[in-house]
């Protein structure tokens, strides 16, 4: 792996963490939204990451063997299957015929921890890119 690949790998990780931060922010924004039915209630969303790989082929299409991944990709965003929070409140304007209102299955404490983790991962990858840039600059000055 060349030093130039570090930028692609760290950049893909930063993009993935941005998606993670955005889904967490969406979850937190909808944490207290109310619905009159379980089918219409917001459900927490989480991104699913996967290893981005390249075709490792020699000239002629012969496989070169296994190598390290080439970054991270988002394979999708899934909704949580955790149970919704149901509350009996017959006076609420959104109550169903039985007097229940439904709240999303968003755990705000868990979302805050996820947001801190994603933010820290983003910062680390930015620092990796900065370090790689400094290493390349030092390598260019060796010949002087």
Secondary structure, 3 states (H helix, E strand, C coil): CCHHHHHHHHHHHHHHHHHHHHHHHHHHHCCCCEECCHHHCCCCEEEEEEECCCCCEECCCEECCCCCCCCEEEEEEEECCCCCEEEECCCCCCCCCCCEEEECCCCHHHHHHHHHHHHHHHHHHHHHHHHHHHHHHHHHHCCC
